[in-house]
Amino acid sequence: MLDITQDIQPLTTFRNNSVKMMKQLKRTGRPIILTVNGKAEATVLSAAAYQRLLDLAAAADEREGLRQGDADIAANRTRPAAKVFEQLRKQHGL
C-alpha cells in the first residue's frame, strides 16, 4: 500500500537524496512516485519489485510471457533442457 507521506516525492528530493531513497525502496518494497511541478511524472521501483511485475504480467498474458522468452533467447540467457536435466541429476544423485 502506498504511503503518501513517504512515497510521493519531488524529483529534486530524489536527486538530492538518492542513496537514502534507494534504502527506502529496499526497506519498504513500495514504489516511489516522483513529481515535477506537483504532477506525478515517474515511478521508481526496486529491481525485485519490477521483476515481480514482469512475472505477474507474463502469468496474466501469454503474449508477455512469449515476449520475455524471446528477449531471453536474444540475450543468450537460456540453456538446453538436456544440460539442465543433466545438472539436476548430478546434483540430486539421480
C-alpha positions in Angstrom: 0.0 0.0 0.0 1.3 3.4 -1.0 2.2 5.8 1.9 1.6 9.3 0.5 3.7 10.9 3.3 6.8 9.0 2.2 6.2 7.5 -1.2 5.4 10.7 -3.2 8.4 12.9 -3.5 9.6 15.7 -5.8 12.2 14.7 -8.3 14.6 17.2 -6.8 14.3 15.4 -3.4 15.1 12.1 -5.0 18.0 13.5 -6.9 19.5 15.1 -3.7 18.9 12.1 -1.5 19.1 9.2 -3.9 21.1 6.9 -1.5 18.5 7.4 1.2 15.6 6.9 -1.2 17.2 3.7 -2.6 17.4 2.4 1.0 13.7 3.2 1.5 12.8 1.3 -1.7 14.6 -1.8 -0.4 13.3 -1.4 3.2 9.6 -0.9 2.3 9.3 -2.6 -1.0 7.0 0.2 -2.1 7.5 2.3 -5.2 8.3 6.0 -5.0 6.3 8.3 -7.1 8.4 11.3 -8.4 6.7 14.6 -9.1 7.6 17.6 -11.2 5.8 20.8 -10.5 3.3 18.8 -8.3 2.4 16.3 -11.0 3.3 12.6 -11.0 5.9 12.1 -13.7 7.8 8.8 -12.9 7.7 5.8 -10.6 10.9 4.3 -9.2 10.7 0.6 -8.2 13.3 -1.8 -6.8 14.6 -4.3 -9.3 12.9 -7.1 -7.4 9.5 -5.2 -7.5 9.9 -4.6 -11.2 10.7 -8.3 -11.8 7.6 -9.3 -9.9 5.5 -7.0 -12.1 7.0 -8.6 -15.2 6.3 -12.1 -13.8 2.7 -11.1 -13.0 2.3 -9.7 -16.5 3.7 -12.8 -18.0 1.4 -15.0 -16.0 -1.7 -12.9 -16.9 -0.9 -12.5 -20.6 0.7 -15.3 -22.6 2.0 -12.8 -25.1 4.0 -11.1 -22.4 5.5 -14.5 -21.4 6.4 -15.1 -25.0 8.0 -11.6 -25.3 10.1 -12.3 -22.2 11.1 -15.7 -23.6 12.1 -14.1 -26.9 14.1 -11.5 -25.0 15.9 -14.2 -23.0 16.8 -16.0 -26.2 18.1 -12.9 -27.9 20.2 -12.1 -24.8 21.5 -15.7 -24.6 20.0 -16.3 -21.2 18.9 -19.8 -22.0 20.4 -23.3 -21.7 19.4 -26.5 -23.4 16.9 -28.6 -21.4 19.2 -31.7 -21.7 22.0 -29.8 -19.9 19.6 -28.6 -17.2 18.3 -32.1 -16.6 21.9 -33.5 -16.5 22.9 -30.9 -13.9 19.9 -31.7 -11.8 20.6 -35.5 -12.0 24.2 -34.9 -10.8 23.1 -32.5 -8.0 20.5 -34.9 -6.7 22.2 -38.2 -7.4 19.5 -39.4 -9.8 
